[in-house]
Amino acid sequence: MTCEHLKDAAEPAPQTPYGQGCPACERDGHTDWVHLRLCLTCGLVACCDSSPRRHMSGHHADTGHPVMRSFEPGEDWRWCFDDHLLG
């Protein structure tokens, strides 16, 4: 099963600056992020829901951008926040 958001999601280049971790965590002096995610609407790189600050979920709540994908090496799965579907 898929949804229109997953079907239509583009693959933007990550926003800069991007180091080795979650830019929002790094900016605030945190190093305890777990995994990274990429917003497929705007290219924001942020930490996952297993991370203490859950920046990608916060980004979705703030912007309504519906789809993110894993930004981990070797992973290419996507998640639609609006429809709660993995793609």
Secondary structure as GFF3:
##gff-version 3
##sequence-region A 1 87
A	DSSP	alpha_helix	4	8	.	.	.	ID=ss1
A	DSSP	alpha_helix	23	27	.	.	.	ID=ss2
A	DSSP	beta_strand	36	39	.	.	.	ID=ss3
A	DSSP	beta_strand	45	47	.	.	.	ID=ss4
A	DSSP	alpha_helix	55	63	.	.	.	ID=ss5
A	DSSP	beta_strand	67	70	.	.	.	ID=ss6
A	DSSP	beta_strand	78	80	.	.	.	ID=ss7
A	DSSP	beta_strand	85	86	.	.	.	ID=ss8
###
